[in-house]
């Protein structure tokens, strides 16, 4: 499962079935969190502005990414490390909607000849 991007040591003592299930769960919950992020940040983009929403989603994605890198190993926390990893993937999945709010903002701020193309 190393090619799937698990930090070293998070699932080192987990069995192969358990490790595979956690990997699939990790990607599945991030995939399911994207529509939630689209609804939440789409609404916020309309309410408080696209620029503030873009900054919030980029910061949230950064927090999730750094958190995944800082998750302690399986020997330290046991199964809790896998739970923390999945929770941080949910945060990253919610924040992945960054491409939605930024796209119209980029199109509006471009040169007149390029807007709408």
C-alpha positions as CSV (number, residue, x, y, z in Angstrom):
1,X,0.0,0.0,0.0
2,X,3.0,2.3,0.0
3,X,2.3,3.7,-3.5
4,X,-1.1,5.0,-2.2
5,X,0.6,7.7,-0.1
6,X,0.4,6.4,3.5
7,X,2.9,8.1,5.8
8,X,5.5,5.5,6.8
9,X,4.6,3.7,10.0
10,X,0.9,4.6,10.1
11,X,-0.3,1.1,9.1
12,X,2.9,-0.9,9.7
13,X,1.3,-3.2,12.3
14,X,-2.1,-3.4,10.7
15,X,-2.9,-6.6,8.9
16,X,-3.1,-6.6,5.2
17,X,-6.9,-6.7,5.1
18,X,-7.2,-4.0,7.7
19,X,-4.6,-1.8,5.9
20,X,-6.4,-2.2,2.6
21,X,-9.7,-1.4,4.2
22,X,-8.3,1.7,5.8
23,X,-6.8,2.8,2.5
24,X,-10.1,2.4,0.6
25,X,-12.0,4.1,3.4
26,X,-9.5,7.0,3.3
27,X,-10.1,7.7,-0.3
28,X,-13.8,7.0,-0.2
29,X,-14.5,9.5,2.6
30,X,-12.4,12.2,0.9
31,X,-14.4,11.5,-2.3
32,X,-17.7,11.8,-0.4
33,X,-16.6,15.0,1.3
34,X,-16.2,16.9,-1.9
35,X,-19.9,17.6,-2.5
36,X,-20.2,18.7,1.1
37,X,-17.4,21.1,0.5
38,X,-18.9,22.3,-2.7
39,X,-22.2,23.1,-0.9
40,X,-20.6,24.8,2.1
41,X,-17.9,26.8,0.2
42,X,-20.2,27.6,-2.7
43,X,-22.7,29.2,-0.2
44,X,-19.8,31.0,1.6
45,X,-18.5,32.2,-1.8
46,X,-21.8,33.8,-2.5
47,X,-22.1,35.2,1.0
48,X,-18.7,36.5,2.0
49,X,-16.9,36.6,-1.4
50,X,-14.9,34.3,-3.6
51,X,-11.5,35.6,-2.5
52,X,-12.1,35.0,1.2
53,X,-13.5,31.6,0.4
54,X,-10.5,30.7,-1.8
55,X,-8.2,31.7,1.0
56,X,-10.2,29.6,3.5
57,X,-10.1,26.5,1.3
58,X,-6.4,26.8,0.5
59,X,-5.7,27.2,4.3
60,X,-7.9,24.2,5.1
61,X,-6.2,22.1,2.5
62,X,-2.8,23.1,3.9
63,X,-3.9,22.1,7.4
64,X,-5.1,18.8,6.2
65,X,-2.0,18.1,4.2
66,X,0.4,19.1,7.0
67,X,-1.7,17.0,9.5
68,X,-1.4,13.9,7.3
69,X,2.3,14.4,7.4
70,X,2.3,14.7,11.2
71,X,0.2,11.7,12.0
72,X,2.0,9.5,14.6
73,X,2.8,5.9,13.6
74,X,0.7,2.9,14.4
75,X,3.1,1.9,17.1
76,X,2.4,5.2,18.9
77,X,-1.4,5.5,18.7
78,X,-2.5,2.1,17.3
79,X,-5.8,2.2,15.4
80,X,-6.3,5.9,16.4
81,X,-3.7,6.9,13.9
82,X,-5.8,5.4,11.1
83,X,-8.9,7.3,12.4
84,X,-6.9,10.5,12.5
85,X,-5.7,9.9,9.0
86,X,-9.2,9.4,7.7
87,X,-10.4,12.5,9.5
88,X,-7.7,14.6,7.9
89,X,-8.6,13.2,4.5
90,X,-12.2,14.3,5.1
91,X,-10.8,17.8,5.8
92,X,-8.8,17.7,2.6
93,X,-11.8,16.4,0.7
94,X,-14.0,19.2,1.9
95,X,-11.3,21.8,1.0
96,X,-10.7,20.3,-2.4
97,X,-13.5,22.3,-3.8
98,X,-10.9,25.1,-4.3
99,X,-11.1,24.8,-8.1
100,X,-14.8,25.8,-8.0
101,X,-14.8,29.2,-6.3
102,X,-11.4,30.3,-7.8
103,X,-12.4,29.6,-11.4
104,X,-15.0,32.4,-11.8
105,X,-12.7,34.8,-9.8
106,X,-9.9,34.2,-12.2
107,X,-12.1,34.7,-15.2
108,X,-13.5,38.0,-13.9
109,X,-10.1,39.4,-13.1
110,X,-8.4,38.5,-16.5
111,X,-7.8,40.9,-19.4
112,X,-10.9,41.9,-21.3
113,X,-9.8,40.0,-24.5
114,X,-9.4,36.8,-22.5
115,X,-12.6,36.9,-20.4
116,X,-15.2,34.5,-21.6
117,X,-12.9,32.4,-23.6
